[in-house]
Structures are given as C-alpha cells and as structure tokens.
Amino acid sequence: MDSTTYALPATPKQIAYARSLALRNQTLLPWGVQQDRRSLSAWIDAQGQLKSAAASDPRPSSKQVAFAEKLARIKRRAVPDECFRDKGLMSKWIDGNR
C-alpha cells in the first residue's frame, strides 16, 4: 500500500465564500490555500472571526450619505458636516429627519 495522502480540491462554493470574505476583510486569498479543501476551510474559519474593515471604519457608508443627502433635499436643509465624519451621528441625523 502507498502511504501517500491526496488532498481533496476545494469546492466552488468554498472558493466563492472565501473570495467574499477576502473582499470583506480587504485581504488576499493565497493561491496555495485555494488548492486544498482543509486548508481553505481553516482560512475561512480564521477570516470569519475577523471584523470587517467597514465595521472598524468610523465614517458613514456611501449608502448612508446618499440617503441622508436625499432626505436633506426633501426637507430642504443641509446635513451637518460632523455627520460626514461619524456614522453614529449620521444615523441619528437620518432617524431625526425621516
């Protein structure tokens, strides 16, 4: 008997999910990791534990800004400048101006 073990290739679903995690966390998906199902699974587990880069960014998202600007046009008022620097303040401004 041969004692060589063969690594199973990663599934297409695994690779797709790993790519989405890499985009979310703004990291690279190593080529070597994509070749083996077990190593890709371990990489996915490690990346899943990390917070996304967007979650740690204090600025409001582009969707938040667009919605606030739409509300401001409807209400004929300006969005305060400090709201563009803090997503919590932007959220409060949106809630108060709906």
N, C-alpha and C positions, 0 to 999 in steps of 0.2 A: 504494500500500500504506500501511496505517496502522502507525505505529511504536509504538503503544500496546501494552504488555505486560499480560497478565492474570495475576493471582496465583491459583494453584490453592488451593482451600479445604483446610483441614486435614482429615485423615481422622478418623473416630470413634475409631479405635484410638490415634492420636496424642493426641487430646484426653484420652482416658481415662488414658493413661500420664502425660501432663503433669499431670493433676489428682492422680494418685497421688504424683508427685514433689513437687508443691506441698504436699501434706499431710505428706509425709515430712520435707521441709525447712522446714515451717512458714512458707511464703511465699505471696504472692499470684500467681495466674496472670493476667497482664494480658489484658484483653479484646482489645486490638489484636493481640496475638501469636497469639491463637486463630484469627484470620481468615485467616492466610496459612500455607501448609504449610512454606515455607522458614524463616520467622521462628520458627515453633513448633519446628521441628527444631533451630534454633540455640539456642533457650531450653532445650529438653530436654537438649542436649549440655552446656550450661553448668550446669544444675541437677544433672545426673548426676555431675558432677565434685565437687560439694559433699558433705561428710559430713552425715549426717542429724543432726537436733537430738538424737535419742535416743542417738546414738553419742557425743556430746560430754557427755552428762549423766552425772555420776559416781554418781547414785543408782540403786539396783536397779529393774528394771521391776516393774510390778504383778503380772505373771505369776510373776516370781522370788519376790516377797514372799508371794504366795498359796501357792506350792509350799513355801516354807520354813515357813510357818505350819502347813500341813498336816503336814509332816514333824515339826514340833515337837509337834503334838497327838498324833501316833502314838507318838513317842519320849518323850512326857511331860516335855519340857524347853522352856526358853524360848530364843527366838532373841536373841542378844546385840544390844544397842542399836546398837553401832557397825556392825553388818551392814546396818542400815537406811539408813546414810549412804554406803555404798560398795558398788558392785555386785561388785567383785572379792572383797571379804570375804564377801559374801552367797553368791557362787558357791562359795567354799572351804567355807563352813559347810554348804551343801547337799551338796557332794561328800562331806564328812566324816560326814554324818548320814543317808546313804541306807540 
